[in-house]
Amino acid sequence: MSKITKIYASLAKSGLCVPLMSASMLTVAISTNAFANVESSTKKSANTSDTLVVIADNNAHEASEDRKVSRNEIRVKQAQSVGEILKNVPGVQAGHPSALGQRFKIRGMDDQFINVTIDGARQEGYHFHHSGNYGIDPEMLKQVDIKVGSNSITYDTGAIGGALKFETVDAGDLLEPGQLFGAKGKLNYSSNGSEFQQSLATYGRLGAADLLGYFTHRNMHDSKSGRDSAGRDSIPTDGRLFNYLLKAKFNLTDEQYINVSKEHYKNDAVTNFRLNFGQGVNKGNKAKYAIDRDTHSILYGYAPVDNDLIDLKLSAYHTKQTSTHMKPVSGKGQGFNSIVETQGIKVRNTSSFDTQKLAHSLTYGYEYFDTRMRYTDVDENAYKKEIEKANSSSIYLEDDIQLADFHVIPGIRWDHYKYQTIDKQRESFERTYARFSKALGLKYELGASTTLFANYTELFRGPLGKELMGLSNHSNNLKATTGYNLETGLAGSYPNIFADKDSLIVSGKVFQTNFKNLSTTLAKNELHNIPKARLQGFELATGYKLDNLSLKATYAKVNNKIIEGNELLDKSFTKGLEFEPSVGDSITVGGSYLFDKTDIELGWNTRFVLSKNSKGKDTNDKKEAIIVDIHKQGYGVSNMYISWAPKTGAFKNTELQFGIDNVFDKRHNEHSYYLKSYQGQEEKGRTYKATISYKF
């Protein structure tokens, strides 16, 4: 783990250990002095299981059961990309038949405006407008924590649209009770693209150490779109993926641990020359794209059972990703690479205590990260030009104050952000930004079943994310993005509604996010500010459970528009224009049933996206900017599965799954792909999937 040593060395050299030590000393001081007489009232315990949990959380209300998806659901979905996991969460969009082309979006906001982390390690960089920015294998995941919108100042720096926090699996999640060593092998086949995956996990417990080695390999070939009256198209997706995860968790005591990990992800494919577009734009031209990422992380956790003032997590990480774009399959030309390297540290503690009649849950912390971005020259493919770098320091404090059934949740955050780049004249551009941000959450528990909540959160994100492929001019008055998010709603859980021991869960919220000086490359690859922009909509979800029957339904709506343009966009010309590709209303319905006697589970899920009329910016034959009307067709896609996972008998450790994605072979485009009149790459048509796994 030499990378971790380098992280600490570089941080110490730059003086960053001082604020880190200060934050740690603050934790100890609060614990040992200010509240020394507070008695412990809450027991902490570790809960490990072979599950993958997807959480769509809200600061003012804990995630309810309808927002959690067990590893069983991911297993039966046989997910081959993260997009297959995310797209059924209200307010989240992800698509593209190749993981190399997937862009993760929350409420339509591109991943330039949301935070993506893997085991706490930030994933930064806007690599190329024709490709995705991140590579993540769902096979390795334990949990995905989805922050839909910005509802708390405790989110990592810059999460103005939300956050996606991916956490990989530990050995303790796979070991059975009393088991010291184990292994799990898995084979998967997917018909559309003739994908064949092999994975092997080996894990064990040596004294106080939990060790894990997880390896995945996948071969992929060209796939097919869905079918309509014009037939179907071939989709270039030929390639391979290799991923491994090495992890060691050292349980120092029952109350503290150190977790060290390394993940390597490599995915390369021969696909469309302009990866995000289909045949209509590419005309059969192909190119090589690839993502090669290494992530190192170390985490220290300390949560004493008899002291509610300490629930401390201290982490450091280093991640480096090289992405290859438009490398010709044959002939002259080298394409180009974009390289992003990010390292950072985080410290976070939660203290629970009482003062008079008030109960407090105080969360406070410190975060620092440094990111550097460069690319290889398109012509020479040799000289690596560092074109963008930034470093950020931030501290935050939030207190959940409870009086009876009422919660008041104030928070404050301070960010200091330094940004450096060069313009087309190869002149240095450097700016420093600093800001205090405030937040206030309210929550009222209306009886035992219903909770009302409201949030106000101020936003801050320093400029970062011009396209790495080329140098861009920057306005001399380039500003950081600020604004605020408003959100209100309710959530409820109601037992015994239609029958004994059944349960109904509902949640709904409306939101409006107002941006000031939104940093974007909308007009051209020049990073600039949109003075005023707005995002608004609502999200609904409900779930019903009776014995082994589970049903769910969701509805999400979001709209975005520019309130005030700038000189690049023409203030009068673009008022009301979208700053992100709009998406139609999204509706999902689904259900599953488990047969106890045979351990067979059946499931179905349908996702409808309604048609959308929107406004886009394009150019006419005279190269003049014009506003165009865009009609995005609606679609409905259904998936089904059958799974057999016997709990007893000779086949106890065997699992079999069979599924069909896009059952009715619908030809469709994800709406979040295109802002102008041309469409993005179509999704895959009907796909048969089969998986067999065995746990030793």
N, C-alpha and C positions, 0 to 999 in steps of 0.2 A: 504493500500500500504506500509506495513512495510518493504517489500523487498527493496523498493526504499530508505527508510531511512537508511537501513543497507548499501546500496551501497555508499551513501554519507559519512556515518560514517567511513567505511573502507577506502575510498579514502582519506578522510581528515587525518586519522590516518597514512597513508603511505606517506603523504606529497604531494599527487597528486593534491590537490586543488591549490597549488602554480602555476603550469603550466597552469591549467585551468583558474585561475583568470588572469594570465598574458595574455592568449589568449583573454579573454573577454576585458581586459583593452586595448589591442592592437586594438581591434575593435572600442572601444569608441574613442581612441586617433586618429585613422585615420579619424573617422567620424567627430570629433569636431574640429580638428586642421589642419591637413595637407590639407584637401580639403574643408575647411569651406565655401569657396565662390562658390563652384560648385552648379549650379542650377539643380533642378530635371527635367529630360526630359522623364522619363518613369513612367507610372502609373502601380501600382501593383494591381491585383485583384484576388480574390479566385474564382475558377471554380469548382463547385461541381456538380456531376451528378451520376446517378446509372450506372456507367461503370466500367469495368475492363480493364485496358490498359496494353498490353504487348509491351514493347519497346526494340528493339534491336538497341542500340545507337552507335554512333561513335563520338569520341571527336571532330573531325574536321568538323562535319556536324550534324545539328540537325535531330532528327528522323523524317522521312517523313511519310506521311499518310499510306503507305503500311506496315510500321513497327508498327502500332497500331491496336490492336484488342479490339473492344468495349466489354463491359459486355454482350451485346447482343450475340456476337459470343460465349463467354464462356457459356452463358445460353443455346444456342441452341446445343452446343456440349454436354451438360449435363456431364461435366467433373467430374470424380470420383477420380482423382488423378492429381497431378501437372504435371506428365509426359505427360498426354493427352494435356496439354496446351503448353508445351515446345517443343515437338518433331517436330513440323512443323516450328520452327524458324531456319533459315539457320545457321548451325554450332553448333546446340545444340542437344544433345542426352539424352534420358531418356526412360527407359522401365522397365518392370516386371509387371506381372498381379497383384501383391500385392504391395501396397504403402510401405510396410515394406522392400521390396527388391529393391526399386528404388534407383539408383545412378544417380545424375545429372552430366552431362558432357558437357563441352564446347570445341569444336574442338577436341573431344576425350579425353581431359584432365579430369581426375577423380576429384571428389569434394574435394580431398585432396589438390588440387592445385588452387581451386577457392574459392572465399568468398561467403558465404551464410548468409544473414541476414533476420530477420523478424521484421518489424517495427524498423529497425536499430540495433536490437540485434544480435550479432554474434552467429552463430551456429558452434561450433567447435567439433573436435574429430573424429578419425578413429576408430569406435566401433568394427567392426568385418568384415573380408573379405568376409563372406558369406551373409551379410545383407546390407541394406541401412543405411545411417547415420542420416537422417533427416526425420521428419514427419511434413507435411504441408497440410492443408485441403483447396482445391480451393474454397469451398463454402464461406469462410471468406474473400477472397482476393478482394482488390480494384485495385491493380496495381502490375505488375511484371516488374522491370527494369532490362534488361539483357545487361550486358557488355560483348560482344563477343570479347575476347582477351583483352590485357592490353594496353590501348591507352591513359592513363592519369595518372599522379602521384596523382591525387585527389581521386582515388579509395581508398577504405579502405586498411589497411595494408595487404600485402601478396597476392594480387589478381594477381598472375603471369599468370593465365590462363583466367581470366575474373571474373565476379561477377554476382550473382543472388540476387536481392534485392526485397523481398516480402513485400508488404504493405497491411495491413488489412483495411477493410471498416470502415467508420465513420458514425455516425447518420446523419450528414449533407448530405451524399451521397445518403441516402434513403428517406429523407423527401422531400415531394413535396413543391413547392413554397407556402408559407402561412400556411403550415401544422405544427401543434404543436406536435401531437402524431400520431404514426402509428405502424403497425405490418405487417409482411409478413410471411405466412405459405407456406410450400412447401413439396410435396411428390414426390418421385422418385423411379422407379423400373427399374432394369437392369436384363435381362433374364439370361445371362451367369454368373452363380454364385448366381442367385436368390437374388440379392442385393436389399435391401429396405431401403431407406433413408427418414428421417423426419427432417425438420429444421424449426426453428421459430426465427424470428428476431423481437424484440420490440425496439422502439426508440422514442425519444421525445426531445423537447426543453423547458427547464425550465429557463426562463430569458436568461442569457448569457451562460447557460450550455447545451451542446448537449450530451445526454445519450444514450447508446446502450447496449443491451444484445442480443447476438446471440448464438443459441444453435443448434447443429447438432448431430444426432445419425444415425448410419448405421449398419445394420446386413448383413453379407456376408456368403456365403456357397461355397463349392468347385465348381470350374469352369472347362471349357473344352478348349483345344487347338483348333486350326484350323484343317481342314481335308486335308489329302493327300492320296496317294495310300495305305498307311499303316493304315489308319484310323485316330483316334484322341485319345489324352490322357487326363486323368483327372488331374487337377491342384489343389493341396490342397491350398485353400484360405479361409477356414472357420474361421470367426472371427467377431469382431465388432469394431466400431470406435465411440468415443464420444469426442466432441470438444465444447468448449464454449469460447466466447470472451466478455469481459466486458470493456467498453471504455467510458471515459468522456472527453469531450473537453470543456474547459472553455475559452470563448472569452473575455479576459480581456478588450480589446478595439477593434476597427476596425482593428488595426494594430498588435496586439499581442495576443497570445493564449498559453494555456498549455494543452497538451494532455496526459492523463494517461490511461494506459491499462494493462489488464492481459489476457493472453490466456492460456488455458489448452487444451492439445492434448493427447489423449490416444487411441492407436490402438494396438490390440492384435489379434493373429490368430494362428491356428494350420496349419502348412504348412510343406514344405519339410525340412528334417533334415538339409541339406545344402541348405539354402534358395535360393541361386542364381543358383542352378543347378536343372535339371529336373529328370525325371524317370530313365534315363540311369545311373545316378550316385547314386541317393538315393535309388533305388530298393524298393520303398514303405515305407521307414522309414520316420517318421514324428516327429516334435518337435514344441514346443510353442515359438513364437517370439513376442516381444512387444516393443513399444515405449511409454514412459510416459514423457511428457514435460510440464513445466510451464515457461512462459516468462512474465516478468514484465518490463514495460518501461515507461519513462516519457520524454516528449519533450516540450521545450519552443521555440516558434517562434516569431520573431519580424521583421517586414518589414514595416517601415513607408512610407506612400504614397509619401511624399514630400522630401524624402532623399534617393537617389539611392546608397548611400555609405553603407547602412545597409540592409542586408537581412540575418539575423542571425538565426541559429538553434543550440540549446544546448540540448543535450540529455544524459540520463543515462539509463542503463538497467541491468537486471539480468536474466539469463536463466539457467535452470537445466534440464537435460535430463537423464533418466534412460532407458537403453535398455536391454531387456532380450533375451538371445540367447540359442538355443539348449536345452531348458527345456523339458525333456521327457514327452510325453503324458501319459505314464504309465510305471511302473517299477521303478528301482532305478535310482539315479542321480538327481541332482538339476539344471543342466545347470549353467549358470553364468550371472551376470549383469555387464554392463559397465556404469559408471556414469561420466558425464561431466558437470561441472559447470563453467559458464563464466559470468563475469561482466565487465562493462566498461563505459566510457564517451566519448562524441564527442562534439566538438564545431567547427562550420563552418560558414563563412561569405563570402558574395560576394559584392564587391564594384564596381559600374559602374561610370566612370568619363571620362573627356576629358583632354588631354594635347596637346596644339597646334592643329595640324590636326589629332591627333591620338585619337581613342576611346579605352578605356580600360574596360575590365571586369575582375577584380582581385578576385580570389578565394583563400582563405587561411584558415587553420584550424589546429586542434590538435586532436589526438585520443590516448586513452589509453585503453588497455584491459588486463584482468588477467583471465587465464583459468587453471582449475585443473581437472585431469582425474584419475580415479581409477576403480577398478573392484573387484568383489567378487570372492574369490577363487573357482576354478572349483570343487575341491573335497569337501571342507568344506562349500562353499557358505556362508561364514560368515564374515571373516576378510576383511575389505575393504582396499586394498593396494593402496596408491597413487603412481602411477608410472610415471606420467608425469605432469609437470606444466610449465607455461610460462607466462611472462608478457611483454608487448610491449608499447613503447611510440613513437609517431611520430608527426612531424609537416610538413606542406607542403605549397607551394605557387605556384600559376599558374596565368599567365596573358594572356588573349586573347586580343592582340593588333591589332586594325583594322585601316588600311589606305585605304580609298576608298573601292575597292573590294578585297583587299588582307589582310589576317589575318596571324600573326605570334603568336604562342602560346608556349612560353617557360615555363618551370616548374622545380621546385626542391623540393626534399623531403629528410628528415632525419629520419631514423629509428634506434631505440635502442631496442634490443631484448635480453631477458634473458631466458635461457632454462635450466630446471632441470629435471633429471630423475634418475633411478637406473638401473644397469645392472644385468646380471644373477648372479653375485657374490654378489648382494645386496650392491654394492658399489655406492657411490654417483657420478653422472656425472653432471657437471654444466659448462655451457659455456655462454659467453656474446658476442653478435654481434652488430656492429653499421656500418651504411653505408649511404652515400649521394647518391641519385639517381637523374638523370636528365631526362628531356623530352623536345621534341620540336615537335610542330605540325604546319603544313602549310595548308592554305586553300585559294583557289582563286575562286571567284564567277564569272564564265564566262557568263556574261549576266544575265538575270533575271531568267533563268531556270536551269543552270548547275553549279555544284560546283565540283572542283577538290580538293583532299586533300591528305596529307601524314603525317605520324606520326612516331616518334622515341621515344621509352619509355624504360628506364632502369628498371630492375626488381630486387626485393629483397623479399625473404621469409625465415624467420628463420625456422630451423628444428622443426617440430611438426607433429605428426601423425603416430607414430609407432602403430602397432595394440595393443589395450588395453587388449586383452585376455591373454597376457603373457609377461614376462620380456624379454627384448632383449638386446644383446650386442650392444654397440655403439663404433664406431671407435674413438680413442682418438683425431683424427684430423677431426671430423665431422664438416662440413662447412655449412654455409647458402647458399641457392640457389640464384644465381644472373644470369644476362644475359640481353638480350634486345629484344624488339619486333619492327619489321618494318612492316608498313602497308601503302598501297596507293590505291587510287581508285577514283571513281566519283559517283555523285548522281544527278539526274535531275527530274524535274517536268514540264510536257509539256501539256498545255491546247489546246483544239480545234484541235486535231490531225486528227481524222477520221470523227468527227461530231461536231456540235455546243455544247458547254458545256460538252464535254467529257474531260478526263484527263488521261495522261499516266505518271507513275512514274517508274523510273529505278534506280538501284544502283548496283555497283560492286566494289569489292576490292580484292587485293591479299595481302598475309601476309607471313612473316617468323619470327618465334620465336626461338631464340638461347638460350639454357640454359647452365649454367656453375654450376657444382656441384649440380645437381638436387637431392634433398633429396627424397628417395624412399625406398620401401620395396620390390622391384621387385625380387631380388635374393632370399631372405628369409625374415623372419619377423624381421630381423636385419635392423635397419635404417642406410642407407649408402648413399654415394654420387655417382652419375654417372658424371664423369668429363665433358663430352660434349654430348648434345642431341639437336635435332632440330625438330621443328614442322613447316609445311608449307602447303599452299593451297590457295583456293580462294572461294568467296561467291558472288552469283548473285541473284538479286530479281527484279521483275517487277510487277506492278499492273495497271489495267485499270478499269475506272469507267465511265459509261454512264447512266445517270438517276438512275434507281434503280438496274442496273446490275453492279456487281463487279466481276472482274476476277483477279487471281494472279498466279504467278509461281516463284519458287526459284530453285537454283542449288548450292550445296555446296560440296567441295572436300577438304580433309585434309589427310596428311601423316605424320607419325612420325618415327624417327629412332635414335638409339644410334650412335653417331659419334666416341666416345672414351669410352671404358668400363673401369672397375676397376678390382681389384684382385678377387672380389667375382664373377664377371661376365666373367672374362677371356678376357683381352683386345683384343686379336686377334680373339677369338672365337665368340664374340658377336657384332663386328662392323656391323652396319646395322640392328641389331635386334630392334624390336619395344620396346619402354618403356611403351606404353599404348596400349590396344587392338585397332587395326585399324578398321576403318569403311568404308564401300563402299560409293561411291558418292551418295548423296541424292538429289532427285528431288521431288518437290511438285507442284501440279497444283490443282486449285480449283476455285469455283465461287459461287455466290449466287444471287438471284433475289427476290425483295420484291414487292408483288402485293398491290398497294395502296388501292384499293377499299375494299379488304377483309382483309388487314393486315396480310396476309399469306406470309411467307418467305420460300423459298426452297434453299437448299445448298448442295454442293458436294465437297469433297476433296480427292485427291489420293496422296499417298506418295510412291515413288519408291526408293528402296535402291539397287544399283547395286552390283553384286557379287564382291568379293575381294579376291585376293591371297596375303597372308602375311606370315611372318616368325615368329615362336614362339619357345620358349625354353621348352624342356621337358627332360625326362630321359628314358634311355633304360632299358632292363632287367638287365643289370649289374649296374644299378644305376648311369650310366655315363650321364653327360649333353650332349644333342644333340640339333641341330637346326632342327625343323620340318616345313614342308610346310603345311600351313593351307588354305583351300578353304572355304570361307564363302559364302553361297548361297545368291543370290539376291532375292528380294521379292517386291511385290506391294500390298498395303493395301488401300482400299477405304472406306470412311465414307459418309453417307448422312443424311439429316435431313429435317423436315418440322416443322415450328413453327407458332403459331397463338397468337398474342398479340394485341387484339383490343384496339384502342386508344379512341373510343367513344362507346356509347350504354350501354346496361344493363351489358355486360361482360367486361367493361372497365378495371377493375383491375385484370382480370383473364389472366393467361398465360398457354398455352398448347404446349408441345414439344413432338415430336416423332422422333427417330433416329435409324439408324442401323450402328454400327461400324463393320469393317471388313466384308463388304457386301458380298464378295465372299468366305468367310470362309477360308482364306489363312493360312496355317501352316507356322510359321516363327519364327526366333530368331533375337533379336536385336544384331547387330555386336559388339557393345561396351561391351558385356558381357564376351567374352572369349578371352584370350591371347594364351592359349595352344590349343591342339587338341580337347579337349572336349568342348561341347557347353553349353551355359547357359540355364536357364529356358525359355521355349517357351512362346510366348504371347497368349492372349486369341483369340479364334475363333469368329465367328459371334455373335454379341450381339445386342439385341433389347432393346431400352431405351424409357421410357415414363415418363413425368413429368407434374404435375399440380401444379400451385402456385396461391395464391390469396393475394392481397395487400389491407389491411384495411385502 
